[in-house]
Amino acid sequence: MSTIELAPETRIGFVAMRVADLEKMATWYQEVAQLAVLKRESDQISWEPGPINRS
């Protein structure tokens, strides 16, 4: 799996998206973007930054 490298000053604000397959997107955001689930409801997920590889 590839990693994403972000500059230290990079920040993500509030983002809302509608997707066809929430489970597939949740897997991608956890494994590739390394975001951690903050809150999960039946039709939405809130994320928080997880450990991001900045090397």
All heavy atoms as atom14 arrays in JSON, in Angstrom:
{
  "sequence": "MSTIELAPETRIGFVAMRVADLEKMATWYQEVAQLAVLKRESDQISWEPGPINRS",
  "atom14_mask": [
    [1, 1, 1, 1, 1, 1, 1, 1, 0, 0, 0, 0, 0, 0],
    [1, 1, 1, 1, 1, 1, 0, 0, 0, 0, 0, 0, 0, 0],
    [1, 1, 1, 1, 1, 1, 1, 0, 0, 0, 0, 0, 0, 0],
    [1, 1, 1, 1, 1, 1, 1, 1, 0, 0, 0, 0, 0, 0],
    [1, 1, 1, 1, 1, 1, 1, 1, 1, 0, 0, 0, 0, 0],
    [1, 1, 1, 1, 1, 1, 1, 1, 0, 0, 0, 0, 0, 0],
    [1, 1, 1, 1, 1, 0, 0, 0, 0, 0, 0, 0, 0, 0],
    [1, 1, 1, 1, 1, 1, 1, 0, 0, 0, 0, 0, 0, 0],
    [1, 1, 1, 1, 1, 1, 1, 1, 1, 0, 0, 0, 0, 0],
    [1, 1, 1, 1, 1, 1, 1, 0, 0, 0, 0, 0, 0, 0],
    [1, 1, 1, 1, 1, 1, 1, 1, 1, 1, 1, 0, 0, 0],
    [1, 1, 1, 1, 1, 1, 1, 1, 0, 0, 0, 0, 0, 0],
    [1, 1, 1, 1, 0, 0, 0, 0, 0, 0, 0, 0, 0, 0],
    [1, 1, 1, 1, 1, 1, 1, 1, 1, 1, 1, 0, 0, 0],
    [1, 1, 1, 1, 1, 1, 1, 0, 0, 0, 0, 0, 0, 0],
    [1, 1, 1, 1, 1, 0, 0, 0, 0, 0, 0, 0, 0, 0],
    [1, 1, 1, 1, 1, 1, 1, 1, 0, 0, 0, 0, 0, 0],
    [1, 1, 1, 1, 1, 1, 1, 1, 1, 1, 1, 0, 0, 0],
    [1, 1, 1, 1, 1, 1, 1, 0, 0, 0, 0, 0, 0, 0],
    [1, 1, 1, 1, 1, 0, 0, 0, 0, 0, 0, 0, 0, 0],
    [1, 1, 1, 1, 1, 1, 1, 1, 0, 0, 0, 0, 0, 0],
    [1, 1, 1, 1, 1, 1, 1, 1, 0, 0, 0, 0, 0, 0],
    [1, 1, 1, 1, 1, 1, 1, 1, 1, 0, 0, 0, 0, 0],
    [1, 1, 1, 1, 1, 1, 1, 1, 1, 0, 0, 0, 0, 0],
    [1, 1, 1, 1, 1, 1, 1, 1, 0, 0, 0, 0, 0, 0],
    [1, 1, 1, 1, 1, 0, 0, 0, 0, 0, 0, 0, 0, 0],
    [1, 1, 1, 1, 1, 1, 1, 0, 0, 0, 0, 0, 0, 0],
    [1, 1, 1, 1, 1, 1, 1, 1, 1, 1, 1, 1, 1, 1],
    [1, 1, 1, 1, 1, 1, 1, 1, 1, 1, 1, 1, 0, 0],
    [1, 1, 1, 1, 1, 1, 1, 1, 1, 0, 0, 0, 0, 0],
    [1, 1, 1, 1, 1, 1, 1, 1, 1, 0, 0, 0, 0, 0],
    [1, 1, 1, 1, 1, 1, 1, 0, 0, 0, 0, 0, 0, 0],
    [1, 1, 1, 1, 1, 0, 0, 0, 0, 0, 0, 0, 0, 0],
    [1, 1, 1, 1, 1, 1, 1, 1, 1, 0, 0, 0, 0, 0],
    [1, 1, 1, 1, 1, 1, 1, 1, 0, 0, 0, 0, 0, 0],
    [1, 1, 1, 1, 1, 0, 0, 0, 0, 0, 0, 0, 0, 0],
    [1, 1, 1, 1, 1, 1, 1, 0, 0, 0, 0, 0, 0, 0],
    [1, 1, 1, 1, 1, 1, 1, 1, 0, 0, 0, 0, 0, 0],
    [1, 1, 1, 1, 1, 1, 1, 1, 1, 0, 0, 0, 0, 0],
    [1, 1, 1, 1, 1, 1, 1, 1, 1, 1, 1, 0, 0, 0],
    [1, 1, 1, 1, 1, 1, 1, 1, 1, 0, 0, 0, 0, 0],
    [1, 1, 1, 1, 1, 1, 0, 0, 0, 0, 0, 0, 0, 0],
    [1, 1, 1, 1, 1, 1, 1, 1, 0, 0, 0, 0, 0, 0],
    [1, 1, 1, 1, 1, 1, 1, 1, 1, 0, 0, 0, 0, 0],
    [1, 1, 1, 1, 1, 1, 1, 1, 0, 0, 0, 0, 0, 0],
    [1, 1, 1, 1, 1, 1, 0, 0, 0, 0, 0, 0, 0, 0],
    [1, 1, 1, 1, 1, 1, 1, 1, 1, 1, 1, 1, 1, 1],
    [1, 1, 1, 1, 1, 1, 1, 1, 1, 0, 0, 0, 0, 0],
    [1, 1, 1, 1, 1, 1, 1, 0, 0, 0, 0, 0, 0, 0],
    [1, 1, 1, 1, 0, 0, 0, 0, 0, 0, 0, 0, 0, 0],
    [1, 1, 1, 1, 1, 1, 1, 0, 0, 0, 0, 0, 0, 0],
    [1, 1, 1, 1, 1, 1, 1, 1, 0, 0, 0, 0, 0, 0],
    [1, 1, 1, 1, 1, 1, 1, 1, 0, 0, 0, 0, 0, 0],
    [1, 1, 1, 1, 1, 1, 1, 1, 1, 1, 1, 0, 0, 0],
    [1, 1, 1, 1, 1, 1, 0, 0, 0, 0, 0, 0, 0, 0]
  ],
  "atom14_positions": [
    [[0.84, -1.17, 0.0], [0.0, 0.0, 0.0], [0.89, 1.24, 0.0], [1.89, 1.31, 0.69], [-0.91, -0.03, 1.23], [-1.74, 1.21, 1.35], [-3.0, 1.28, 2.63], [-2.49, 0.2, 3.88], [0.0, 0.0, 0.0], [0.0, 0.0, 0.0], [0.0, 0.0, 0.0], [0.0, 0.0, 0.0], [0.0, 0.0, 0.0], [0.0, 0.0, 0.0]],
    [[0.49, 2.23, -0.75], [1.25, 3.48, -0.81], [0.9, 4.36, 0.38], [-0.1, 4.17, 1.05], [0.96, 4.21, -2.11], [-0.4, 4.58, -2.16], [0.0, 0.0, 0.0], [0.0, 0.0, 0.0], [0.0, 0.0, 0.0], [0.0, 0.0, 0.0], [0.0, 0.0, 0.0], [0.0, 0.0, 0.0], [0.0, 0.0, 0.0], [0.0, 0.0, 0.0]],
    [[1.76, 5.33, 0.64], [1.5, 6.27, 1.72], [1.33, 7.67, 1.14], [1.78, 7.95, 0.04], [2.65, 6.3, 2.75], [3.85, 6.7, 2.08], [2.85, 4.95, 3.39], [0.0, 0.0, 0.0], [0.0, 0.0, 0.0], [0.0, 0.0, 0.0], [0.0, 0.0, 0.0], [0.0, 0.0, 0.0], [0.0, 0.0, 0.0], [0.0, 0.0, 0.0]],
    [[0.69, 8.5, 1.89], [0.5, 9.89, 1.49], [1.39, 10.74, 2.39], [1.36, 10.59, 3.6], [-0.98, 10.32, 1.68], [-1.88, 9.51, 0.77], [-1.13, 11.81, 1.42], [-3.35, 9.74, 1.01], [0.0, 0.0, 0.0], [0.0, 0.0, 0.0], [0.0, 0.0, 0.0], [0.0, 0.0, 0.0], [0.0, 0.0, 0.0], [0.0, 0.0, 0.0]],
    [[2.18, 11.61, 1.79], [3.04, 12.5, 2.56], [2.5, 13.91, 2.44], [2.3, 14.41, 1.34], [4.47, 12.41, 2.07], [5.09, 11.05, 2.33], [6.54, 10.97, 1.95], [7.21, 12.03, 1.94], [7.0, 9.87, 1.67], [0.0, 0.0, 0.0], [0.0, 0.0, 0.0], [0.0, 0.0, 0.0], [0.0, 0.0, 0.0], [0.0, 0.0, 0.0]],
    [[2.26, 14.54, 3.57], [1.73, 15.91, 3.6], [2.74, 16.84, 4.24], [3.47, 16.45, 5.16], [0.43, 15.95, 4.4], [-0.71, 15.07, 3.9], [-1.86, 15.1, 4.9], [-1.17, 15.51, 2.54], [0.0, 0.0, 0.0], [0.0, 0.0, 0.0], [0.0, 0.0, 0.0], [0.0, 0.0, 0.0], [0.0, 0.0, 0.0], [0.0, 0.0, 0.0]],
    [[2.76, 18.06, 3.77], [3.6, 19.07, 4.39], [3.11, 19.33, 5.81], [1.9, 19.25, 6.08], [3.56, 20.36, 3.57], [0.0, 0.0, 0.0], [0.0, 0.0, 0.0], [0.0, 0.0, 0.0], [0.0, 0.0, 0.0], [0.0, 0.0, 0.0], [0.0, 0.0, 0.0], [0.0, 0.0, 0.0], [0.0, 0.0, 0.0], [0.0, 0.0, 0.0]],
    [[3.99, 19.62, 6.76], [3.58, 19.82, 8.16], [2.52, 20.9, 8.34], [1.71, 20.83, 9.26], [4.87, 20.23, 8.86], [5.96, 19.68, 8.0], [5.43, 19.72, 6.59], [0.0, 0.0, 0.0], [0.0, 0.0, 0.0], [0.0, 0.0, 0.0], [0.0, 0.0, 0.0], [0.0, 0.0, 0.0], [0.0, 0.0, 0.0], [0.0, 0.0, 0.0]],
    [[2.48, 21.9, 7.47], [1.49, 22.97, 7.63], [0.13, 22.63, 7.02], [-0.81, 23.42, 7.12], [2.03, 24.28, 7.02], [2.25, 24.24, 5.53], [3.63, 23.7, 5.1], [4.4, 23.21, 5.94], [3.9, 23.76, 3.91], [0.0, 0.0, 0.0], [0.0, 0.0, 0.0], [0.0, 0.0, 0.0], [0.0, 0.0, 0.0], [0.0, 0.0, 0.0]],
    [[-0.01, 21.46, 6.43], [-1.27, 21.06, 5.81], [-2.33, 20.8, 6.87], [-2.08, 20.1, 7.86], [-1.08, 19.79, 4.96], [-0.08, 20.04, 3.98], [-2.37, 19.36, 4.3], [0.0, 0.0, 0.0], [0.0, 0.0, 0.0], [0.0, 0.0, 0.0], [0.0, 0.0, 0.0], [0.0, 0.0, 0.0], [0.0, 0.0, 0.0], [0.0, 0.0, 0.0]],
    [[-3.52, 21.35, 6.68], [-4.65, 21.15, 7.59], [-5.89, 20.84, 6.77], [-6.06, 21.34, 5.67], [-4.91, 22.4, 8.44], [-3.75, 22.83, 9.3], [-3.53, 21.84, 10.46], [-2.43, 22.23, 11.3], [-1.2, 21.72, 11.22], [-0.92, 20.81, 10.31], [-0.26, 22.1, 12.03], [0.0, 0.0, 0.0], [0.0, 0.0, 0.0], [0.0, 0.0, 0.0]],
    [[-6.78, 20.03, 7.32], [-8.04, 19.7, 6.67], [-9.17, 20.28, 7.51], [-9.23, 20.04, 8.72], [-8.23, 18.18, 6.52], [-7.11, 17.59, 5.65], [-9.59, 17.85, 5.93], [-7.11, 16.09, 5.58], [0.0, 0.0, 0.0], [0.0, 0.0, 0.0], [0.0, 0.0, 0.0], [0.0, 0.0, 0.0], [0.0, 0.0, 0.0], [0.0, 0.0, 0.0]],
    [[-10.06, 21.02, 6.88], [-11.21, 21.57, 7.57], [-12.42, 20.66, 7.39], [-12.29, 19.49, 7.04], [0.0, 0.0, 0.0], [0.0, 0.0, 0.0], [0.0, 0.0, 0.0], [0.0, 0.0, 0.0], [0.0, 0.0, 0.0], [0.0, 0.0, 0.0], [0.0, 0.0, 0.0], [0.0, 0.0, 0.0], [0.0, 0.0, 0.0], [0.0, 0.0, 0.0]],
    [[-13.59, 21.17, 7.61], [-14.83, 20.41, 7.47], [-15.09, 20.09, 6.0], [-15.0, 20.97, 5.15], [-16.0, 21.21, 8.05], [-17.32, 20.51, 7.9], [-17.7, 19.54, 8.81], [-18.17, 20.79, 6.86], [-18.9, 18.88, 8.68], [-19.37, 20.14, 6.71], [-19.74, 19.18, 7.63], [0.0, 0.0, 0.0], [0.0, 0.0, 0.0], [0.0, 0.0, 0.0]],
    [[-15.4, 18.84, 5.72], [-15.73, 18.39, 4.37], [-16.93, 17.46, 4.46], [-16.98, 16.6, 5.33], [-14.55, 17.62, 3.72], [-14.93, 17.09, 2.36], [-13.31, 18.49, 3.65], [0.0, 0.0, 0.0], [0.0, 0.0, 0.0], [0.0, 0.0, 0.0], [0.0, 0.0, 0.0], [0.0, 0.0, 0.0], [0.0, 0.0, 0.0], [0.0, 0.0, 0.0]],
    [[-17.9, 17.63, 3.58], [-19.06, 16.73, 3.52], [-19.16, 16.17, 2.1], [-19.02, 16.91, 1.13], [-20.34, 17.47, 3.88], [0.0, 0.0, 0.0], [0.0, 0.0, 0.0], [0.0, 0.0, 0.0], [0.0, 0.0, 0.0], [0.0, 0.0, 0.0], [0.0, 0.0, 0.0], [0.0, 0.0, 0.0], [0.0, 0.0, 0.0], [0.0, 0.0, 0.0]],
    [[-19.35, 14.86, 2.0], [-19.49, 14.21, 0.69], [-20.61, 13.18, 0.76], [-20.82, 12.56, 1.8], [-18.2, 13.47, 0.32], [-17.01, 14.36, 0.13], [-15.56, 13.42, -0.38], [-15.12, 12.6, 1.15], [0.0, 0.0, 0.0], [0.0, 0.0, 0.0], [0.0, 0.0, 0.0], [0.0, 0.0, 0.0], [0.0, 0.0, 0.0], [0.0, 0.0, 0.0]],
    [[-21.26, 12.97, -0.35], [-22.21, 11.87, -0.48], [-21.55, 10.83, -1.37], [-21.03, 11.16, -2.43], [-23.5, 12.33, -1.13], [-24.31, 13.23, -0.23], [-25.59, 13.62, -0.87], [-26.21, 14.61, -0.01], [-27.5, 14.69, 0.19], [-28.32, 13.88, -0.44], [-27.99, 15.61, 0.99], [0.0, 0.0, 0.0], [0.0, 0.0, 0.0], [0.0, 0.0, 0.0]],
    [[-21.56, 9.59, -0.91], [-20.91, 8.52, -1.67], [-21.89, 7.36, -1.85], [-22.81, 7.18, -1.05], [-19.63, 8.02, -0.96], [-18.6, 9.14, -0.87], [-19.93, 7.47, 0.41], [0.0, 0.0, 0.0], [0.0, 0.0, 0.0], [0.0, 0.0, 0.0], [0.0, 0.0, 0.0], [0.0, 0.0, 0.0], [0.0, 0.0, 0.0], [0.0, 0.0, 0.0]],
    [[-21.67, 6.58, -2.89], [-22.54, 5.44, -3.18], [-22.27, 4.27, -2.23], [-23.18, 3.54, -1.87], [-22.36, 5.0, -4.62], [0.0, 0.0, 0.0], [0.0, 0.0, 0.0], [0.0, 0.0, 0.0], [0.0, 0.0, 0.0], [0.0, 0.0, 0.0], [0.0, 0.0, 0.0], [0.0, 0.0, 0.0], [0.0, 0.0, 0.0], [0.0, 0.0, 0.0]],
    [[-21.02, 4.09, -1.83], [-20.64, 2.95, -1.0], [-19.87, 3.45, 0.22], [-18.65, 3.61, 0.18], [-19.8, 1.99, -1.82], [-19.52, 0.67, -1.11], [-19.57, 0.63, 0.14], [-19.24, -0.32, -1.8], [0.0, 0.0, 0.0], [0.0, 0.0, 0.0], [0.0, 0.0, 0.0], [0.0, 0.0, 0.0], [0.0, 0.0, 0.0], [0.0, 0.0, 0.0]],
    [[-20.58, 3.7, 1.31], [-19.97, 4.27, 2.51], [-18.91, 3.34, 3.09], [-17.85, 3.79, 3.52], [-21.04, 4.58, 3.56], [-20.56, 5.28, 4.82], [-19.92, 6.63, 4.49], [-21.71, 5.46, 5.8], [0.0, 0.0, 0.0], [0.0, 0.0, 0.0], [0.0, 0.0, 0.0], [0.0, 0.0, 0.0], [0.0, 0.0, 0.0], [0.0, 0.0, 0.0]],
    [[-19.14, 2.04, 3.09], [-18.17, 1.1, 3.64], [-16.87, 1.11, 2.86], [-15.78, 1.1, 3.44], [-18.75, -0.32, 3.69], [-19.85, -0.5, 4.69], [-19.41, -0.1, 6.11], [-18.3, -0.48, 6.54], [-20.18, 0.6, 6.79], [0.0, 0.0, 0.0], [0.0, 0.0, 0.0], [0.0, 0.0, 0.0], [0.0, 0.0, 0.0], [0.0, 0.0, 0.0]],
    [[-16.95, 1.15, 1.55], [-15.76, 1.18, 0.7], [-14.96, 2.47, 0.95], [-13.74, 2.45, 1.1], [-16.14, 1.08, -0.76], [-14.97, 1.01, -1.7], [-15.44, 0.81, -3.13], [-14.28, 0.71, -4.09], [-14.74, 0.48, -5.47], [0.0, 0.0, 0.0], [0.0, 0.0, 0.0], [0.0, 0.0, 0.0], [0.0, 0.0, 0.0], [0.0, 0.0, 0.0]],
    [[-15.66, 3.59, 1.03], [-14.99, 4.86, 1.28], [-14.41, 4.9, 2.69], [-13.33, 5.44, 2.89], [-15.94, 6.03, 1.04], [-16.35, 6.19, -0.41], [-14.98, 6.23, -1.6], [-14.08, 7.65, -1.05], [0.0, 0.0, 0.0], [0.0, 0.0, 0.0], [0.0, 0.0, 0.0], [0.0, 0.0, 0.0], [0.0, 0.0, 0.0], [0.0, 0.0, 0.0]],
    [[-15.11, 4.34, 3.66], [-14.59, 4.31, 5.03], [-13.28, 3.54, 5.09], [-12.32, 3.99, 5.73], [-15.62, 3.68, 5.97], [0.0, 0.0, 0.0], [0.0, 0.0, 0.0], [0.0, 0.0, 0.0], [0.0, 0.0, 0.0], [0.0, 0.0, 0.0], [0.0, 0.0, 0.0], [0.0, 0.0, 0.0], [0.0, 0.0, 0.0], [0.0, 0.0, 0.0]],
    [[-13.22, 2.43, 4.39], [-11.98, 1.64, 4.35], [-10.85, 2.46, 3.74], [-9.74, 2.49, 4.27], [-12.2, 0.34, 3.54], [-13.21, -0.43, 4.18], [-10.92, -0.45, 3.44], [0.0, 0.0, 0.0], [0.0, 0.0, 0.0], [0.0, 0.0, 0.0], [0.0, 0.0, 0.0], [0.0, 0.0, 0.0], [0.0, 0.0, 0.0], [0.0, 0.0, 0.0]],
    [[-11.12, 3.16, 2.64], [-10.08, 3.96, 1.99], [-9.58, 5.07, 2.92], [-8.38, 5.26, 3.08], [-10.62, 4.57, 0.69], [-9.53, 5.25, -0.09], [-8.75, 4.68, -1.05], [-9.09, 6.61, 0.04], [-7.85, 5.61, -1.52], [-8.03, 6.8, -0.86], [-9.48, 7.68, 0.84], [-7.37, 8.02, -1.0], [-8.81, 8.9, 0.71], [-7.77, 9.05, -0.21]],
    [[-10.5, 5.78, 3.56], [-10.09, 6.88, 4.43], [-9.31, 6.39, 5.65], [-8.42, 7.08, 6.14], [-11.28, 7.74, 4.86], [-11.66, 8.72, 3.78], [-12.72, 8.48, 2.93], [-10.92, 9.88, 3.58], [-13.05, 9.37, 1.92], [-11.23, 10.78, 2.57], [-12.3, 10.51, 1.75], [-12.61, 11.39, 0.75], [0.0, 0.0, 0.0], [0.0, 0.0, 0.0]],
    [[-9.61, 5.2, 6.12], [-8.86, 4.66, 7.26], [-7.5, 4.13, 6.83], [-6.5, 4.41, 7.48], [-9.66, 3.55, 7.94], [-10.84, 4.07, 8.71], [-11.69, 2.96, 9.27], [-12.31, 2.21, 8.54], [-11.71, 2.86, 10.58], [0.0, 0.0, 0.0], [0.0, 0.0, 0.0], [0.0, 0.0, 0.0], [0.0, 0.0, 0.0], [0.0, 0.0, 0.0]],
    [[-7.44, 3.38, 5.74], [-6.2, 2.71, 5.34], [-5.26, 3.61, 4.54], [-4.05, 3.57, 4.76], [-6.52, 1.45, 4.54], [-7.2, 0.39, 5.39], [-7.55, -0.85, 4.61], [-7.24, -0.94, 3.4], [-8.14, -1.76, 5.22], [0.0, 0.0, 0.0], [0.0, 0.0, 0.0], [0.0, 0.0, 0.0], [0.0, 0.0, 0.0], [0.0, 0.0, 0.0]],
    [[-5.78, 4.41, 3.64], [-4.92, 5.21, 2.77], [-4.71, 6.61, 3.34], [-3.58, 7.07, 3.47], [-5.49, 5.29, 1.34], [-4.62, 6.15, 0.45], [-5.63, 3.88, 0.75], [0.0, 0.0, 0.0], [0.0, 0.0, 0.0], [0.0, 0.0, 0.0], [0.0, 0.0, 0.0], [0.0, 0.0, 0.0], [0.0, 0.0, 0.0], [0.0, 0.0, 0.0]],
    [[-5.78, 7.3, 3.69], [-5.65, 8.67, 4.21], [-5.31, 8.68, 5.7], [-4.99, 9.72, 6.25], [-6.95, 9.44, 3.98], [0.0, 0.0, 0.0], [0.0, 0.0, 0.0], [0.0, 0.0, 0.0], [0.0, 0.0, 0.0], [0.0, 0.0, 0.0], [0.0, 0.0, 0.0], [0.0, 0.0, 0.0], [0.0, 0.0, 0.0], [0.0, 0.0, 0.0]],
    [[-5.37, 7.51, 6.35], [-5.02, 7.34, 7.76], [-5.84, 8.24, 8.68], [-5.31, 8.83, 9.63], [-3.53, 7.56, 7.97], [-2.69, 6.55, 7.23], [-1.22, 6.72, 7.5], [-0.82, 7.4, 8.43], [-0.39, 6.09, 6.7], [0.0, 0.0, 0.0], [0.0, 0.0, 0.0], [0.0, 0.0, 0.0], [0.0, 0.0, 0.0], [0.0, 0.0, 0.0]],
    [[-7.13, 8.38, 8.41], [-8.02, 9.11, 9.31], [-8.66, 8.12, 10.27], [-8.93, 6.98, 9.93], [-9.1, 9.85, 8.51], [-8.61, 10.93, 7.56], [-9.79, 11.56, 6.83], [-7.81, 11.99, 8.28], [0.0, 0.0, 0.0], [0.0, 0.0, 0.0], [0.0, 0.0, 0.0], [0.0, 0.0, 0.0], [0.0, 0.0, 0.0], [0.0, 0.0, 0.0]],
    [[-8.9, 8.57, 11.49], [-9.52, 7.73, 12.5], [-10.99, 8.13, 12.65], [-11.34, 9.3, 12.56], [-8.8, 7.91, 13.83], [0.0, 0.0, 0.0], [0.0, 0.0, 0.0], [0.0, 0.0, 0.0], [0.0, 0.0, 0.0], [0.0, 0.0, 0.0], [0.0, 0.0, 0.0], [0.0, 0.0, 0.0], [0.0, 0.0, 0.0], [0.0, 0.0, 0.0]],
    [[-11.86, 7.13, 12.87], [-13.28, 7.4, 13.05], [-13.49, 8.1, 14.39], [-13.08, 7.62, 15.44], [-14.11, 6.1, 12.99], [-15.57, 6.37, 13.32], [-13.98, 5.44, 11.62], [0.0, 0.0, 0.0], [0.0, 0.0, 0.0], [0.0, 0.0, 0.0], [0.0, 0.0, 0.0], [0.0, 0.0, 0.0], [0.0, 0.0, 0.0], [0.0, 0.0, 0.0]],
    [[-14.12, 9.26, 14.34], [-14.45, 10.03, 15.54], [-15.86, 9.67, 16.0], [-16.11, 9.43, 17.17], [-14.35, 11.52, 15.24], [-14.69, 12.49, 16.36], [-13.72, 12.3, 17.52], [-14.61, 13.91, 15.85], [0.0, 0.0, 0.0], [0.0, 0.0, 0.0], [0.0, 0.0, 0.0], [0.0, 0.0, 0.0], [0.0, 0.0, 0.0], [0.0, 0.0, 0.0]],
    [[-16.78, 9.59, 15.04], [-18.18, 9.28, 15.32], [-18.77, 8.59, 14.1], [-18.49, 8.97, 12.98], [-18.94, 10.56, 15.62], [-20.4, 10.37, 15.95], [-21.07, 11.7, 16.24], [-22.54, 11.55, 16.5], [-23.19, 12.86, 16.68], [0.0, 0.0, 0.0], [0.0, 0.0, 0.0], [0.0, 0.0, 0.0], [0.0, 0.0, 0.0], [0.0, 0.0, 0.0]],
    [[-19.59, 7.56, 14.35], [-20.21, 6.84, 13.24], [-21.7, 6.66, 13.51], [-22.09, 6.24, 14.58], [-19.55, 5.49, 13.04], [-20.1, 4.77, 11.86], [-19.31, 3.54, 11.53], [-19.82, 3.04, 10.27], [-19.1, 2.55, 9.32], [-17.8, 2.46, 9.48], [-19.64, 2.11, 8.22], [0.0, 0.0, 0.0], [0.0, 0.0, 0.0], [0.0, 0.0, 0.0]],
    [[-22.49, 7.02, 12.51], [-23.93, 6.79, 12.54], [-24.27, 5.93, 11.34], [-23.4, 5.61, 10.54], [-24.67, 8.13, 12.52], [-24.37, 8.97, 13.76], [-25.08, 10.31, 13.75], [-25.96, 10.53, 12.9], [-24.74, 11.15, 14.59], [0.0, 0.0, 0.0], [0.0, 0.0, 0.0], [0.0, 0.0, 0.0], [0.0, 0.0, 0.0], [0.0, 0.0, 0.0]],
    [[-25.52, 5.56, 11.18], [-25.89, 4.65, 10.1], [-25.56, 5.16, 8.71], [-25.22, 4.39, 7.83], [-27.38, 4.3, 10.19], [-28.15, 5.48, 10.0], [0.0, 0.0, 0.0], [0.0, 0.0, 0.0], [0.0, 0.0, 0.0], [0.0, 0.0, 0.0], [0.0, 0.0, 0.0], [0.0, 0.0, 0.0], [0.0, 0.0, 0.0], [0.0, 0.0, 0.0]],
    [[-25.62, 6.48, 8.51], [-25.41, 7.01, 7.17], [-24.32, 8.08, 7.09], [-24.19, 8.77, 6.09], [-26.71, 7.57, 6.61], [-27.24, 8.74, 7.43], [-26.76, 8.93, 8.57], [-28.12, 9.46, 6.94], [0.0, 0.0, 0.0], [0.0, 0.0, 0.0], [0.0, 0.0, 0.0], [0.0, 0.0, 0.0], [0.0, 0.0, 0.0], [0.0, 0.0, 0.0]],
    [[-23.52, 8.21, 8.15], [-22.43, 9.21, 8.09], [-21.31, 8.84, 9.05], [-21.52, 8.15, 10.04], [-22.94, 10.6, 8.38], [-23.46, 10.8, 9.77], [-24.03, 12.2, 9.95], [-24.38, 12.89, 8.99], [-24.12, 12.65, 11.18], [0.0, 0.0, 0.0], [0.0, 0.0, 0.0], [0.0, 0.0, 0.0], [0.0, 0.0, 0.0], [0.0, 0.0, 0.0]],
    [[-20.13, 9.34, 8.73], [-18.94, 9.11, 9.55], [-18.23, 10.44, 9.74], [-18.07, 11.2, 8.8], [-17.98, 8.11, 8.88], [-18.67, 6.77, 8.63], [-16.72, 7.91, 9.73], [-17.84, 5.79, 7.83], [0.0, 0.0, 0.0], [0.0, 0.0, 0.0], [0.0, 0.0, 0.0], [0.0, 0.0, 0.0], [0.0, 0.0, 0.0], [0.0, 0.0, 0.0]],
    [[-17.82, 10.7, 10.96], [-16.99, 11.87, 11.26], [-15.57, 11.36, 11.52], [-15.38, 10.36, 12.2], [-17.5, 12.6, 12.51], [-18.81, 13.07, 12.29], [0.0, 0.0, 0.0], [0.0, 0.0, 0.0], [0.0, 0.0, 0.0], [0.0, 0.0, 0.0], [0.0, 0.0, 0.0], [0.0, 0.0, 0.0], [0.0, 0.0, 0.0], [0.0, 0.0, 0.0]],
    [[-14.6, 12.07, 10.96], [-13.21, 11.63, 11.04], [-12.37, 12.61, 11.83], [-12.68, 13.78, 11.92], [-12.62, 11.54, 9.63], [-13.38, 10.63, 8.72], [-14.37, 11.01, 7.86], [-13.25, 9.24, 8.59], [-14.83, 9.92, 7.19], [-14.17, 8.81, 7.62], [-12.44, 8.29, 9.19], [-14.29, 7.49, 7.24], [-12.57, 6.97, 8.82], [-13.48, 6.58, 7.85]],
    [[-11.25, 12.13, 12.34], [-10.23, 12.97, 12.93], [-8.89, 12.5, 12.39], [-8.75, 11.35, 12.0], [-10.27, 12.91, 14.45], [-9.92, 11.55, 15.03], [-9.99, 11.54, 16.55], [-10.03, 12.62, 17.15], [-10.0, 10.46, 17.12], [0.0, 0.0, 0.0], [0.0, 0.0, 0.0], [0.0, 0.0, 0.0], [0.0, 0.0, 0.0], [0.0, 0.0, 0.0]],
    [[-7.91, 13.37, 12.38], [-6.62, 12.96, 11.87], [-6.05, 11.81, 12.67], [-6.15, 11.78, 13.9], [-5.74, 14.2, 12.04], [-6.7, 15.33, 12.15], [-7.93, 14.76, 12.79], [0.0, 0.0, 0.0], [0.0, 0.0, 0.0], [0.0, 0.0, 0.0], [0.0, 0.0, 0.0], [0.0, 0.0, 0.0], [0.0, 0.0, 0.0], [0.0, 0.0, 0.0]],
    [[-5.48, 10.85, 11.97], [-4.8, 9.76, 12.61], [-3.3, 9.98, 12.48], [-2.86, 11.07, 12.14], [0.0, 0.0, 0.0], [0.0, 0.0, 0.0], [0.0, 0.0, 0.0], [0.0, 0.0, 0.0], [0.0, 0.0, 0.0], [0.0, 0.0, 0.0], [0.0, 0.0, 0.0], [0.0, 0.0, 0.0], [0.0, 0.0, 0.0], [0.0, 0.0, 0.0]],
    [[-2.52, 8.95, 12.73], [-1.06, 9.09, 12.56], [-0.72, 9.23, 11.08], [-0.99, 8.33, 10.3], [-0.52, 7.8, 13.15], [-1.64, 6.83, 13.05], [-2.9, 7.64, 13.16], [0.0, 0.0, 0.0], [0.0, 0.0, 0.0], [0.0, 0.0, 0.0], [0.0, 0.0, 0.0], [0.0, 0.0, 0.0], [0.0, 0.0, 0.0], [0.0, 0.0, 0.0]],
    [[-0.19, 10.37, 10.69], [0.13, 10.63, 9.29], [1.64, 10.55, 9.11], [2.39, 11.14, 9.89], [-0.38, 12.01, 8.84], [-1.91, 12.03, 8.94], [0.07, 12.35, 7.43], [-2.52, 13.38, 8.67], [0.0, 0.0, 0.0], [0.0, 0.0, 0.0], [0.0, 0.0, 0.0], [0.0, 0.0, 0.0], [0.0, 0.0, 0.0], [0.0, 0.0, 0.0]],
    [[2.08, 9.83, 8.1], [3.5, 9.7, 7.8], [4.0, 10.99, 7.16], [3.65, 11.3, 6.04], [3.72, 8.5, 6.86], [5.18, 8.31, 6.52], [6.06, 8.99, 7.06], [5.45, 7.39, 5.63], [0.0, 0.0, 0.0], [0.0, 0.0, 0.0], [0.0, 0.0, 0.0], [0.0, 0.0, 0.0], [0.0, 0.0, 0.0], [0.0, 0.0, 0.0]],
    [[4.81, 11.75, 7.86], [5.34, 13.0, 7.33], [6.83, 12.88, 7.01], [7.51, 13.88, 6.85], [5.11, 14.13, 8.33], [3.66, 14.45, 8.55], [3.54, 15.68, 9.43], [2.17, 15.96, 9.8], [1.32, 16.66, 9.08], [1.69, 17.13, 7.92], [0.1, 16.88, 9.5], [0.0, 0.0, 0.0], [0.0, 0.0, 0.0], [0.0, 0.0, 0.0]],
    [[7.34, 11.68, 6.93], [8.78, 11.52, 6.67], [9.14, 11.73, 5.21], [8.33, 11.71, 4.36], [9.23, 10.14, 7.11], [8.5, 9.14, 6.44], [0.0, 0.0, 0.0], [0.0, 0.0, 0.0], [0.0, 0.0, 0.0], [0.0, 0.0, 0.0], [0.0, 0.0, 0.0], [0.0, 0.0, 0.0], [0.0, 0.0, 0.0], [0.0, 0.0, 0.0]]
  ]
}
